């Protein structure tokens, strides 16, 4: 099953996410401020997914772009990532009113060259609120280990993340092998966002550009 059409995600009226202030807190290493900003937005929206998709994701993207451009150093980028992981981990779960069917299971993974985990970690939180059982394989995960996990856990969907310069042949071969096991594959991460047609090239069923879109697509792939 391939999801080709753009996803129209219905958005309720929400307060404007304080992305600039949150990003500034990350870059300055102010974990207390970042936590307070995230908690206020959670209280205003009542949705952990909203915090992840509207606040954390764009802030992380901005920090990543600054690192990619050489504007901030590795230490600053790693510090910002650590703060995001800590902040996200403290967010209160907000289960959705209509969860996915009982027993719905997914695997989230980055492959051999992938070193970034924050996107997978916050996505896992959003999917848990949707009712998924999430098995997260911390990157880097060799393709053989991913296939072994798919064979053992028999997930309904596999998500593969790539933040920077993935080995496209490795991803293509891994996707082909997973799909041969009758399991659809969704890809995401900053690199796929920079090359929006790459997901088709590597043979994926869908591309999740952020956590909100990904939760919708995962439901579609679940059927």
VEXTI-961601 format. One record per residue: residue in three letters; y negated, z, x negated of N, C-alpha, C, CB in turn; residue number from 1. Coordinates in nm, 2 decimals. Each point is the difference from the previous one (the first is absolute). Glycine has a CB too. Example, Ala and Ser with C-alpha at 12.3 -4.5 7.8 and 13.67 -1.06 7.14 Angstrom:
res	n.y	n.z	n.x	ca.y	ca.z	ca.x	c.y	c.z	c.x	cb.y	cb.z	cb.x	n
ALA	0.57	0.78	-1.32	-0.12	0.00	0.09	-0.12	0.00	-0.09	0.12	0.12	0.19	1 $
SER	-0.23	-0.19	-0.15	-0.11	0.00	-0.09	-0.11	0.08	0.08	0.06	-0.22	-0.12	2 $
This chain:
res	n.y	n.z	n.x	ca.y	ca.z	ca.x	c.y	c.z	c.x	cb.y	cb.z	cb.x	n
UNK	0.12	0.00	-0.09	-0.12	0.00	0.09	-0.12	0.00	-0.09	0.12	0.12	0.19	1 $
UNK	-0.21	-0.22	-0.17	-0.12	-0.01	-0.08	-0.12	0.01	0.09	0.11	-0.14	-0.17	2 $
UNK	-0.20	0.23	0.13	-0.12	0.02	0.08	-0.11	-0.08	-0.06	0.07	0.24	0.06	3 $
UNK	-0.10	-0.35	0.00	-0.10	-0.09	-0.05	-0.14	0.02	0.05	0.18	-0.16	-0.02	4 $
UNK	-0.19	0.19	0.15	-0.13	0.01	0.06	-0.08	0.12	-0.04	0.09	-0.12	0.20	5 $
UNK	-0.22	0.11	-0.21	-0.09	0.12	-0.04	0.03	0.11	0.10	-0.17	-0.15	-0.10	6 $
UNK	0.16	0.27	0.06	0.02	0.11	0.08	-0.13	0.05	0.06	0.20	0.07	-0.13	7 $
UNK	-0.21	-0.06	0.26	-0.12	0.05	0.07	0.03	0.15	0.03	-0.06	-0.23	0.10	8 $
UNK	-0.01	0.31	-0.17	0.02	0.15	0.01	-0.11	0.05	0.09	0.12	0.02	-0.22	9 $
UNK	-0.08	0.04	0.33	-0.11	0.06	0.09	-0.05	0.12	-0.06	0.11	-0.10	0.20	10 $
UNK	-0.24	0.11	-0.21	-0.06	0.12	-0.06	-0.09	0.07	0.11	-0.01	-0.11	-0.23	11 $
UNK	0.04	0.24	0.24	-0.09	0.08	0.09	-0.13	0.03	-0.08	0.21	0.10	0.12	12 $
UNK	-0.31	-0.06	-0.04	-0.13	0.03	-0.06	0.01	0.12	-0.08	-0.12	-0.11	0.19	13 $
UNK	0.09	0.10	-0.32	0.01	0.11	-0.09	-0.13	0.02	-0.08	0.25	-0.04	-0.02	14 $
UNK	-0.27	0.16	-0.03	-0.11	0.02	-0.09	0.01	-0.08	-0.12	-0.03	0.23	0.09	15 $
UNK	-0.08	-0.27	-0.15	0.00	-0.08	-0.12	0.06	0.08	-0.11	-0.20	-0.13	0.07	16 $
UNK	0.31	0.08	-0.14	0.06	0.07	-0.11	-0.09	0.01	-0.12	0.22	-0.08	0.08	17 $
UNK	-0.23	0.20	-0.14	-0.10	0.03	-0.11	0.07	-0.05	-0.13	-0.10	0.20	0.12	18 $
UNK	0.12	-0.33	-0.13	0.07	-0.05	-0.12	-0.08	0.02	-0.13	0.11	-0.17	0.15	19 $
UNK	-0.24	0.14	-0.14	-0.08	0.01	-0.12	0.00	0.15	-0.06	-0.15	-0.19	0.09	20 $
UNK	0.13	0.28	0.00	0.01	0.14	-0.04	0.13	0.04	-0.05	-0.17	0.06	0.16	21 $
UNK	0.28	-0.10	-0.10	0.13	0.03	-0.04	0.03	-0.06	-0.14	0.08	0.01	0.24	22 $
UNK	-0.12	-0.14	-0.26	0.02	-0.07	-0.12	-0.07	0.07	-0.12	0.03	-0.21	0.12	23 $
UNK	-0.16	0.26	-0.09	-0.08	0.07	-0.10	0.07	0.13	-0.04	-0.21	-0.10	0.10	24 $
UNK	0.27	0.17	0.00	0.07	0.12	-0.03	0.12	-0.03	-0.09	-0.08	0.10	0.21	25 $
UNK	0.15	-0.21	-0.19	0.12	-0.03	-0.08	-0.05	-0.03	-0.14	0.12	-0.09	0.20	26 $
UNK	-0.22	0.01	-0.22	-0.05	-0.04	-0.13	-0.06	0.11	-0.08	-0.04	-0.22	0.09	27 $
UNK	-0.02	0.32	-0.02	-0.05	0.11	-0.07	0.10	0.12	-0.02	-0.22	-0.06	0.10	28 $
UNK	0.34	0.04	-0.05	0.10	0.10	-0.01	-0.02	0.12	0.08	0.03	-0.08	-0.23	29 $
UNK	-0.11	0.07	0.34	-0.02	0.11	0.09	0.10	0.01	0.11	-0.25	-0.02	-0.05	30 $
UNK	0.36	0.08	0.02	0.11	0.01	0.09	-0.03	0.08	0.13	0.15	-0.02	-0.19	31 $
UNK	-0.24	0.12	0.17	-0.04	0.08	0.12	-0.08	-0.08	0.10	0.00	0.21	-0.15	32 $
UNK	-0.09	-0.29	0.10	-0.08	-0.08	0.08	0.08	-0.11	0.07	-0.19	0.04	-0.14	33 $
UNK	0.28	-0.10	0.07	0.09	-0.10	0.05	0.09	0.05	0.11	0.00	-0.12	-0.22	34 $
UNK	0.05	0.24	0.20	0.08	0.07	0.10	-0.08	0.03	0.13	0.14	0.09	-0.18	35 $
UNK	-0.26	-0.04	0.16	-0.08	0.03	0.12	-0.04	-0.12	0.08	-0.09	0.19	-0.13	36 $
UNK	0.06	-0.30	0.06	-0.03	-0.13	0.07	0.12	-0.05	0.08	-0.17	-0.06	-0.19	37 $
UNK	0.28	0.06	0.12	0.12	-0.04	0.07	0.04	0.08	0.13	0.08	-0.09	-0.22	38 $
UNK	-0.10	0.22	0.20	0.03	0.09	0.11	-0.10	-0.02	0.12	0.10	0.17	-0.16	39 $
UNK	-0.22	-0.19	0.13	-0.10	-0.02	0.10	0.03	-0.13	0.08	-0.17	0.12	-0.14	40 $
UNK	0.21	-0.22	0.06	0.03	-0.13	0.07	0.13	0.01	0.08	-0.11	-0.12	-0.19	41 $
UNK	0.21	0.20	0.14	0.12	0.03	0.08	-0.04	0.07	0.13	0.14	0.01	-0.21	42 $
UNK	-0.23	0.09	0.20	-0.04	0.07	0.12	-0.07	-0.09	0.10	-0.01	0.21	-0.13	43 $
UNK	-0.07	-0.31	0.08	-0.07	-0.09	0.09	0.08	-0.10	0.06	-0.19	0.04	-0.14	44 $
UNK	0.30	-0.08	0.07	0.08	-0.11	0.06	0.13	0.04	0.06	-0.10	-0.14	-0.17	45 $
UNK	0.15	0.26	0.12	0.13	0.05	0.05	0.12	-0.08	-0.04	-0.12	0.08	0.19	46 $
UNK	0.10	-0.16	-0.30	0.10	-0.09	-0.05	0.01	0.00	-0.15	-0.04	-0.14	0.20	47 $
UNK	0.16	0.17	-0.25	0.02	-0.01	-0.14	0.00	-0.14	-0.05	0.14	0.21	0.01	48 $
UNK	-0.09	-0.30	0.08	-0.01	-0.14	-0.03	-0.14	-0.05	-0.02	0.21	-0.04	0.13	49 $
UNK	-0.30	0.09	-0.05	-0.14	-0.04	-0.02	-0.06	0.04	-0.13	-0.03	0.02	0.25	50 $
UNK	0.06	0.10	-0.29	-0.04	0.05	-0.13	0.05	-0.09	-0.11	-0.01	0.24	0.08	51 $
UNK	0.14	-0.27	-0.07	0.07	-0.08	-0.11	-0.06	-0.14	0.00	0.21	0.14	0.03	52 $
UNK	-0.22	-0.20	0.09	-0.04	-0.15	0.00	-0.15	-0.02	-0.01	0.20	-0.04	0.14	53 $
UNK	-0.28	0.13	-0.08	-0.14	-0.02	0.00	-0.08	0.06	-0.11	0.02	-0.02	0.24	54 $
UNK	0.04	0.13	-0.30	-0.07	0.07	-0.11	0.08	-0.01	-0.13	-0.09	0.16	0.18	55 $
UNK	0.21	-0.12	-0.19	0.07	0.01	-0.12	0.02	-0.14	-0.06	0.11	0.21	0.07	56 $
UNK	-0.06	-0.30	0.01	0.03	-0.14	-0.04	-0.12	-0.07	-0.06	0.18	-0.01	0.17	57 $
UNK	-0.29	0.00	-0.10	-0.11	-0.07	-0.06	-0.06	0.07	-0.13	-0.05	-0.08	0.23	58 $
UNK	0.06	0.21	-0.23	-0.05	0.08	-0.12	0.09	-0.03	-0.12	-0.10	0.18	0.15	59 $
UNK	0.23	-0.18	-0.12	0.09	-0.03	-0.11	-0.01	-0.14	-0.05	0.16	0.16	0.10	60 $
UNK	-0.19	-0.25	-0.01	-0.02	-0.14	-0.04	-0.12	-0.02	-0.08	0.11	-0.07	0.21	61 $
UNK	-0.22	0.14	-0.18	-0.12	0.00	-0.08	0.02	0.06	-0.14	-0.14	0.01	0.22	62 $
UNK	0.21	0.10	-0.22	0.03	0.06	-0.13	0.08	-0.10	-0.09	-0.01	0.24	0.10	63 $
UNK	0.11	-0.30	-0.03	0.09	-0.09	-0.07	-0.08	-0.12	-0.06	0.19	0.08	0.15	64 $
UNK	-0.28	-0.13	-0.06	-0.08	-0.12	-0.05	-0.09	0.04	-0.12	0.01	-0.09	0.24	65 $
UNK	-0.07	0.21	-0.23	-0.08	0.04	-0.11	0.08	0.02	-0.13	-0.15	0.12	0.16	66 $
UNK	0.27	-0.07	-0.15	0.09	0.01	-0.11	0.04	-0.14	-0.05	0.09	0.22	0.08	67 $
UNK	-0.06	-0.31	0.01	0.04	-0.14	-0.03	-0.11	-0.07	-0.08	0.15	-0.01	0.20	68 $
UNK	-0.28	0.04	-0.16	-0.11	-0.06	-0.06	-0.05	0.07	-0.13	-0.07	-0.08	0.23	69 $
UNK	0.13	0.19	-0.26	-0.03	0.07	-0.12	-0.12	0.09	0.02	0.09	-0.18	-0.13	70 $
UNK	-0.14	0.20	0.25	-0.11	0.09	0.03	0.03	0.15	-0.02	-0.09	-0.18	0.16	71 $
UNK	0.21	0.22	-0.12	0.05	0.13	-0.02	0.13	0.00	-0.08	-0.10	0.07	0.22	72 $
UNK	0.12	0.04	-0.29	0.11	0.00	-0.09	0.13	0.04	0.06	-0.16	0.05	-0.18	73 $
UNK	0.27	-0.05	0.10	0.13	0.04	0.06	0.00	0.15	0.04	0.11	-0.17	-0.15	74 $
UNK	-0.17	0.25	0.07	-0.01	0.14	0.04	-0.06	0.03	0.13	-0.01	0.05	-0.24	75 $
UNK	-0.10	-0.12	0.27	-0.07	0.02	0.13	0.08	-0.06	0.11	-0.22	-0.02	-0.12	76 $
UNK	0.29	-0.09	0.10	0.08	-0.06	0.10	0.12	0.09	0.03	-0.07	-0.23	-0.07	77 $
UNK	0.13	0.29	-0.03	0.12	0.09	0.02	-0.05	0.13	0.07	0.11	-0.10	-0.20	78 $
UNK	-0.23	0.15	0.16	-0.05	0.12	0.07	-0.02	-0.03	0.15	-0.11	0.08	-0.22	79 $
UNK	0.05	-0.19	0.25	-0.03	-0.04	0.14	0.13	-0.01	0.08	-0.21	-0.12	-0.07	80 $
UNK	0.31	0.06	0.00	0.13	-0.02	0.07	0.06	0.14	0.03	0.03	-0.22	-0.11	81 $
UNK	-0.04	0.31	0.01	0.06	0.13	0.02	-0.07	0.08	0.12	0.06	0.01	-0.25	82 $
UNK	-0.19	-0.03	0.26	-0.07	0.06	0.11	0.04	-0.05	0.13	-0.20	0.04	-0.15	83 $
UNK	0.21	-0.18	0.16	0.05	-0.06	0.12	0.13	0.05	0.04	-0.13	-0.20	-0.06	84 $
UNK	0.23	0.21	-0.03	0.13	0.05	0.03	0.00	0.14	0.06	0.09	-0.15	-0.18	85 $
UNK	-0.18	0.23	0.11	-0.01	0.14	0.05	-0.06	0.01	0.14	-0.02	0.07	-0.24	86 $
UNK	-0.09	-0.15	0.26	-0.07	0.00	0.13	0.09	-0.04	0.11	-0.22	-0.04	-0.12	87 $
UNK	0.29	-0.08	0.09	0.09	-0.05	0.11	0.11	0.10	0.03	-0.05	-0.23	-0.08	88 $
UNK	0.10	0.29	-0.02	0.11	0.10	0.02	-0.04	0.12	0.09	0.10	-0.08	-0.22	89 $
UNK	-0.23	0.11	0.22	-0.04	0.11	0.08	-0.04	-0.04	0.14	-0.08	0.11	-0.21	90 $
UNK	0.08	-0.23	0.25	-0.04	-0.05	0.13	0.11	0.05	0.10	-0.13	-0.20	-0.09	91 $
UNK	0.08	0.25	0.20	0.09	0.04	0.11	0.07	-0.12	0.06	-0.14	0.21	0.04	92 $
UNK	0.27	-0.21	-0.02	0.07	-0.11	0.07	-0.06	-0.02	0.14	0.21	0.05	-0.13	93 $
UNK	-0.22	-0.17	0.17	-0.05	-0.03	0.14	0.09	-0.10	0.06	-0.24	0.04	-0.07	94 $
UNK	0.35	0.00	0.12	0.10	-0.09	0.06	-0.05	-0.08	0.12	0.17	0.16	-0.07	95 $
UNK	-0.14	-0.29	0.07	-0.05	-0.09	0.11	0.07	0.03	0.13	-0.04	-0.17	-0.17	96 $
UNK	-0.02	0.13	0.28	0.05	0.03	0.13	0.13	-0.08	0.03	-0.23	0.05	0.08	97 $
UNK	0.23	-0.17	-0.14	0.12	-0.09	0.02	0.06	-0.04	-0.13	-0.10	-0.09	0.21	98 $
UNK	0.19	0.18	-0.26	0.06	-0.03	-0.13	0.10	-0.11	0.01	-0.03	0.24	-0.06	99 $
UNK	0.07	-0.29	-0.06	0.11	-0.10	0.00	0.13	0.06	0.05	-0.11	-0.11	-0.20	100 $
UNK	0.21	0.03	0.22	0.13	0.05	0.06	0.06	0.10	-0.10	0.03	-0.22	0.12	101 $
UNK	0.04	0.31	-0.06	0.07	0.10	-0.09	0.10	-0.06	-0.10	-0.02	0.16	0.19	102 $
UNK	0.01	-0.11	-0.31	0.09	-0.05	-0.11	-0.06	-0.12	-0.08	0.18	0.07	0.14	103 $
UNK	-0.30	-0.12	-0.10	-0.06	-0.11	-0.07	-0.03	0.05	-0.15	-0.11	-0.09	0.21	104 $
UNK	0.15	0.01	-0.30	0.00	0.04	-0.14	-0.06	-0.12	-0.09	0.21	0.15	0.04	105 $
UNK	-0.28	-0.11	-0.14	-0.05	-0.10	-0.09	0.01	0.05	-0.14	-0.16	-0.08	0.17	106 $
UNK	0.15	-0.01	-0.27	0.00	0.03	-0.14	-0.13	-0.05	-0.05	0.25	-0.01	-0.03	107 $
UNK	-0.33	0.09	-0.05	-0.12	-0.05	-0.07	0.02	0.01	-0.15	-0.14	0.08	0.19	108 $
UNK	0.10	-0.19	-0.26	0.03	0.00	-0.14	-0.09	-0.09	-0.08	0.24	0.04	0.05	109 $
UNK	-0.26	-0.01	-0.17	-0.06	-0.09	-0.10	0.10	-0.04	-0.10	-0.23	0.11	0.03	110 $
UNK	0.23	-0.23	-0.08	0.10	-0.05	-0.09	-0.03	0.04	-0.15	0.05	-0.19	0.16	111 $
UNK	0.02	0.12	-0.25	0.01	0.04	-0.14	-0.14	0.02	-0.07	0.21	-0.12	-0.01	112 $
UNK	-0.30	0.03	0.03	-0.13	0.01	-0.07	-0.11	0.08	0.08	0.05	-0.22	-0.10	113 $
UNK	-0.01	0.27	0.21	-0.10	0.07	0.09	-0.01	0.15	-0.05	0.05	-0.16	0.19	114 $
UNK	-0.17	0.20	-0.20	-0.02	0.14	-0.05	-0.08	0.08	0.10	0.01	-0.08	-0.23	115 $
UNK	-0.07	0.02	0.33	-0.09	0.06	0.09	0.08	0.05	0.13	-0.19	-0.14	-0.08	116 $
UNK	0.17	0.27	0.11	0.08	0.06	0.11	-0.08	0.05	0.11	0.16	0.07	-0.17	117 $
UNK	-0.30	-0.06	0.16	-0.08	0.06	0.10	0.01	-0.07	0.13	-0.15	0.09	-0.17	118 $
UNK	0.15	-0.23	0.17	0.00	-0.08	0.12	0.13	0.03	0.08	-0.14	-0.17	-0.12	119 $
UNK	0.25	0.17	0.04	0.13	0.03	0.07	0.00	0.14	0.06	0.11	-0.16	-0.16	120 $
UNK	-0.16	0.25	0.09	0.00	0.14	0.05	-0.08	0.02	0.13	0.03	0.08	-0.24	121 $
UNK	-0.15	-0.14	0.24	-0.08	0.02	0.12	0.05	-0.08	0.12	-0.20	0.05	-0.15	122 $
UNK	0.26	-0.17	0.11	0.06	-0.08	0.11	0.12	0.08	0.06	-0.07	-0.21	-0.12	123 $
UNK	0.15	0.27	0.04	0.11	0.08	0.05	-0.05	0.11	0.10	0.12	-0.04	-0.22	124 $
UNK	-0.23	0.10	0.20	-0.05	0.10	0.09	-0.04	-0.07	0.14	-0.09	0.13	-0.19	125 $
UNK	0.03	-0.25	0.18	-0.04	-0.07	0.12	0.13	-0.04	0.08	-0.21	-0.08	-0.11	126 $
UNK	0.31	0.04	0.04	0.12	-0.05	0.07	0.08	0.12	0.06	0.01	-0.19	-0.16	127 $
UNK	-0.02	0.31	0.09	0.07	0.12	0.05	-0.07	0.03	0.14	0.06	0.08	-0.24	128 $
UNK	-0.19	-0.09	0.24	-0.07	0.03	0.13	0.04	-0.10	0.11	-0.19	0.09	-0.13	129 $
UNK	0.24	-0.21	0.09	0.05	-0.10	0.10	0.14	0.03	0.04	-0.16	-0.17	-0.10	130 $
UNK	0.22	0.26	0.03	0.14	0.04	0.04	0.11	-0.06	-0.09	-0.08	0.01	0.23	131 $
UNK	0.04	-0.08	-0.34	0.10	-0.05	-0.09	0.06	0.10	-0.09	-0.13	-0.21	0.00	132 $
UNK	0.25	0.19	-0.04	0.06	0.07	-0.11	-0.02	-0.08	-0.12	0.18	0.11	0.14	133 $
UNK	-0.25	-0.05	-0.24	-0.05	-0.08	-0.11	0.07	0.04	-0.13	-0.22	-0.02	0.11	134 $
UNK	0.29	-0.07	-0.18	0.06	0.02	-0.13	-0.09	-0.07	-0.10	0.23	0.01	0.09	135 $
UNK	-0.29	0.07	-0.17	-0.10	-0.05	-0.10	0.07	0.00	-0.14	-0.20	0.08	0.13	136 $
UNK	0.20	-0.20	-0.19	0.05	-0.01	-0.14	-0.12	-0.01	-0.09	0.22	-0.12	0.07	137 $
UNK	-0.23	0.23	-0.15	-0.12	0.00	-0.09	0.01	-0.11	-0.10	-0.02	0.25	0.03	138 $
UNK	-0.09	-0.33	-0.04	0.00	-0.10	-0.11	-0.01	0.05	-0.14	-0.10	-0.16	0.17	139 $
UNK	0.15	0.09	-0.27	0.06	-0.13	0.01	0.15	0.01	0.04	-0.16	-0.08	-0.17	140 $
UNK	0.20	0.00	0.27	0.14	-0.01	0.05	0.06	-0.13	-0.04	-0.06	0.16	0.19	141 $
UNK	0.16	-0.16	-0.27	0.07	-0.12	-0.04	0.06	-0.07	0.13	0.06	0.09	-0.23	142 $
UNK	-0.07	-0.22	0.24	0.05	-0.07	0.12	0.15	0.04	0.04	-0.15	-0.19	-0.06	143 $
UNK	0.23	0.21	-0.04	0.14	0.04	0.03	0.00	0.14	0.08	0.08	-0.13	-0.21	144 $
UNK	-0.17	0.22	0.17	0.00	0.13	0.07	-0.05	-0.02	0.14	-0.04	0.12	-0.22	145 $
UNK	-0.06	-0.21	0.24	-0.05	-0.02	0.14	0.12	-0.06	0.08	-0.24	-0.04	-0.09	146 $
UNK	0.31	-0.05	0.04	0.11	-0.06	0.08	0.11	0.10	0.03	-0.05	-0.22	-0.11	147 $
UNK	0.07	0.31	0.01	0.10	0.10	0.02	-0.04	0.10	0.12	0.06	-0.02	-0.25	148 $
UNK	-0.19	0.05	0.25	-0.06	0.09	0.10	0.01	-0.07	0.14	-0.15	0.11	-0.17	149 $
UNK	0.12	-0.24	0.17	0.01	-0.07	0.13	0.14	0.00	0.05	-0.19	-0.15	-0.07	150 $
UNK	0.29	0.13	-0.02	0.14	-0.01	0.04	0.04	0.14	0.05	0.05	-0.18	-0.16	151 $
UNK	-0.10	0.29	0.10	0.04	0.13	0.04	-0.07	0.05	0.13	0.04	0.05	-0.24	152 $
UNK	-0.17	-0.07	0.25	-0.07	0.06	0.11	-0.02	-0.10	0.12	-0.12	0.14	-0.17	153 $
UNK	0.15	-0.27	0.15	-0.01	-0.10	0.11	-0.13	0.02	0.08	0.24	-0.01	0.01	154 $
UNK	-0.36	-0.01	-0.08	-0.13	0.02	0.07	-0.02	-0.12	0.10	-0.09	0.12	-0.20	155 $
UNK	0.00	-0.10	0.29	-0.05	-0.10	0.09	-0.10	-0.09	-0.07	0.04	0.15	0.20	156 $
UNK	-0.12	-0.10	-0.29	-0.10	-0.08	-0.07	-0.01	0.05	-0.14	-0.13	-0.04	0.21	157 $
UNK	0.10	-0.04	-0.31	-0.03	0.03	-0.13	-0.15	-0.04	-0.03	0.25	-0.02	-0.08	158 $
UNK	-0.32	0.12	0.02	-0.14	-0.03	-0.05	-0.01	0.00	-0.15	-0.09	0.10	0.22	159 $
UNK	0.04	-0.20	-0.28	-0.02	-0.01	-0.14	-0.15	-0.01	-0.03	0.23	-0.12	-0.03	160 $
UNK	-0.27	0.20	-0.07	-0.14	0.01	-0.03	-0.03	-0.06	-0.14	-0.03	0.20	0.15	161 $
UNK	-0.08	-0.26	-0.17	-0.04	-0.05	-0.13	-0.15	0.01	-0.01	0.19	-0.16	-0.02	162 $
UNK	-0.24	0.25	-0.08	-0.14	0.02	-0.02	-0.06	-0.10	-0.09	0.03	0.24	0.04	163 $
UNK	0.04	-0.27	-0.15	-0.06	-0.09	-0.10	0.11	-0.09	-0.07	-0.18	0.17	-0.04	164 $
UNK	0.15	-0.29	0.03	0.08	-0.10	-0.08	0.15	0.02	0.02	-0.19	-0.01	-0.16	165 $
UNK	0.25	-0.01	0.28	0.14	0.02	0.01	0.08	-0.12	-0.06	-0.04	0.13	0.21	166 $
UNK	0.16	-0.10	-0.24	0.09	-0.10	-0.05	0.05	-0.08	0.13	0.07	0.13	-0.21	167 $
UNK	-0.14	-0.24	0.24	0.03	-0.06	0.13	0.15	-0.05	0.01	-0.24	-0.07	0.01	168 $
UNK	0.29	0.03	-0.12	0.14	-0.05	0.01	0.10	0.12	0.03	-0.05	-0.18	-0.17	169 $
UNK	0.02	0.29	0.11	0.08	0.12	0.03	-0.01	0.04	0.15	-0.03	0.08	-0.24	170 $
UNK	-0.10	-0.08	0.29	-0.02	0.03	0.14	0.07	-0.10	0.09	-0.22	0.11	-0.06	171 $
UNK	0.20	-0.24	0.03	0.06	-0.10	0.08	0.16	0.02	0.01	-0.19	-0.16	-0.06	172 $
UNK	0.25	0.18	-0.06	0.14	0.02	0.00	0.05	0.12	0.08	0.00	-0.12	-0.22	173 $
UNK	-0.08	0.23	0.20	0.03	0.12	0.07	-0.01	-0.02	0.15	-0.08	0.14	-0.20	174 $
UNK	-0.03	-0.20	0.25	-0.02	-0.03	0.14	0.12	-0.08	0.05	-0.25	0.02	-0.03	175 $
UNK	0.28	-0.13	-0.04	0.11	-0.08	0.04	0.13	0.08	0.02	-0.11	-0.20	-0.12	176 $
UNK	0.14	0.29	0.03	0.12	0.08	0.00	0.00	0.09	0.12	0.02	-0.02	-0.25	177 $
UNK	-0.14	0.09	0.27	-0.01	0.09	0.11	0.02	-0.07	0.14	-0.15	0.15	-0.14	178 $
UNK	0.08	-0.27	0.15	0.01	-0.07	0.13	0.14	-0.06	0.02	-0.24	-0.06	-0.03	179 $
UNK	0.31	0.04	-0.08	0.14	-0.05	0.02	0.09	0.11	0.06	-0.03	-0.15	-0.20	180 $
UNK	-0.02	0.28	0.19	0.07	0.11	0.06	-0.06	0.03	0.14	0.04	0.10	-0.22	181 $
UNK	-0.11	-0.20	0.28	-0.05	0.00	0.14	-0.10	0.11	0.02	0.21	-0.09	0.07	182 $
UNK	-0.29	0.12	-0.18	-0.11	0.10	0.01	-0.13	-0.07	-0.03	0.16	0.19	-0.07	183 $
UNK	-0.26	-0.19	0.16	-0.13	-0.06	-0.02	-0.08	0.07	-0.11	0.00	-0.08	0.23	184 $
UNK	-0.09	0.01	-0.30	-0.07	0.06	-0.11	-0.15	-0.02	0.03	0.19	-0.04	-0.16	185 $
UNK	-0.27	0.14	0.15	-0.14	0.00	0.00	-0.06	0.03	-0.13	0.00	0.07	0.24	186 $
UNK	-0.10	-0.14	-0.29	-0.06	0.03	-0.13	-0.15	0.05	0.02	0.15	-0.17	-0.11	187 $
UNK	-0.20	0.24	0.02	-0.14	0.04	0.00	-0.05	0.05	-0.13	0.04	0.07	0.23	188 $
UNK	-0.16	-0.02	-0.24	-0.05	0.04	-0.13	-0.12	-0.09	-0.03	0.22	0.09	-0.08	189 $
UNK	-0.30	-0.04	-0.02	-0.12	-0.07	-0.04	0.02	-0.14	-0.04	-0.09	0.22	-0.06	190 $
UNK	0.20	-0.25	-0.01	0.02	-0.13	-0.06	0.02	-0.10	0.12	0.09	0.09	-0.21	191 $
UNK	-0.01	-0.05	0.31	0.02	-0.09	0.11	-0.13	-0.02	0.08	0.24	0.07	0.01	192 $
UNK	-0.32	0.03	-0.01	-0.13	-0.01	0.07	-0.09	-0.10	-0.07	0.02	0.23	0.09	193 $
UNK	-0.01	-0.24	-0.22	-0.09	-0.09	-0.07	0.06	-0.15	0.01	-0.06	0.19	-0.16	194 $
UNK	0.18	-0.20	0.19	0.07	-0.13	0.01	0.07	-0.01	0.14	0.03	-0.02	-0.26	195 $
UNK	-0.11	0.00	0.36	0.05	0.02	0.14	0.11	-0.09	0.04	-0.22	0.08	0.05	196 $
UNK	0.25	-0.19	-0.12	0.11	-0.08	0.04	0.12	0.02	-0.09	-0.16	-0.17	0.07	197 $
UNK	0.15	0.26	-0.16	0.11	0.03	-0.10	0.13	0.05	0.08	-0.17	0.04	-0.18	198 $
UNK	0.15	0.03	0.28	0.11	0.06	0.07	0.10	-0.11	0.06	-0.14	0.20	0.06	199 $
UNK	0.08	-0.31	-0.02	0.08	-0.11	0.04	0.08	-0.06	-0.12	-0.16	-0.05	0.19	200 $
UNK	0.09	0.04	-0.30	0.05	-0.07	-0.12	0.13	0.08	-0.05	-0.23	-0.08	-0.06	201 $
UNK	0.22	0.21	0.07	0.11	0.08	-0.05	0.11	0.02	0.11	-0.16	0.12	-0.16	202 $
UNK	0.14	-0.17	0.28	0.10	0.00	0.10	0.00	0.13	0.09	0.13	-0.14	-0.15	203 $
UNK	-0.24	0.21	0.15	0.00	0.12	0.09	-0.01	-0.03	0.14	-0.10	0.13	-0.19	204 $
UNK	0.13	-0.04	0.28	-0.02	-0.02	0.15	-0.14	0.03	0.04	0.24	0.05	0.03	205 $
UNK	-0.31	0.03	-0.10	-0.13	0.04	0.04	-0.08	0.06	-0.11	0.08	0.04	0.23	206 $
UNK	-0.21	-0.03	-0.22	-0.09	0.06	-0.10	-0.09	0.10	0.07	0.00	-0.21	-0.14	207 $
UNK	0.01	0.34	0.10	-0.08	0.11	0.06	-0.12	0.02	-0.09	0.20	0.10	0.10	208 $
UNK	-0.32	-0.14	-0.05	-0.12	0.01	-0.08	-0.05	0.14	-0.01	-0.06	-0.23	0.06	209 $
UNK	0.09	0.32	0.03	-0.03	0.14	-0.01	0.10	0.08	0.09	-0.25	-0.05	-0.04	210 $
UNK	0.23	0.18	0.04	0.10	0.08	0.07	0.00	-0.03	0.15	-0.03	0.18	-0.17	211 $
UNK	-0.08	-0.20	0.23	0.00	-0.02	0.15	0.07	-0.13	0.03	-0.22	0.12	0.02	212 $
UNK	0.19	-0.23	-0.09	0.06	-0.13	0.02	0.15	0.02	-0.03	-0.21	-0.13	-0.06	213 $
UNK	0.25	0.20	-0.04	0.14	0.01	-0.04	0.08	0.07	0.11	-0.07	0.01	-0.24	214 $
UNK	0.01	0.10	0.30	0.07	0.07	0.11	0.03	-0.10	0.12	-0.10	0.22	-0.07	215 $
UNK	0.00	-0.30	0.10	0.02	-0.10	0.11	0.11	-0.10	-0.04	-0.24	0.03	0.07	216 $
UNK	0.24	-0.08	-0.19	0.09	-0.10	-0.04	0.14	0.06	-0.01	-0.18	-0.12	-0.13	217 $
UNK	0.19	0.24	0.08	0.13	0.06	-0.01	0.07	0.01	0.14	-0.08	0.13	-0.20	218 $
UNK	0.00	-0.10	0.30	0.05	0.01	0.14	0.05	-0.14	0.04	-0.15	0.19	0.06	219 $
UNK	0.07	-0.29	-0.09	0.05	-0.14	0.03	0.13	-0.04	-0.06	-0.24	-0.06	0.03	220 $
UNK	0.25	0.10	-0.16	0.12	-0.03	-0.07	0.12	0.08	0.05	-0.14	-0.06	-0.20	221 $
UNK	0.11	0.18	0.25	0.11	0.08	0.05	0.06	-0.06	0.13	-0.12	0.20	-0.10	222 $
UNK	0.03	-0.27	0.17	0.04	-0.07	0.12	0.02	0.09	0.13	0.12	-0.16	-0.15	223 $
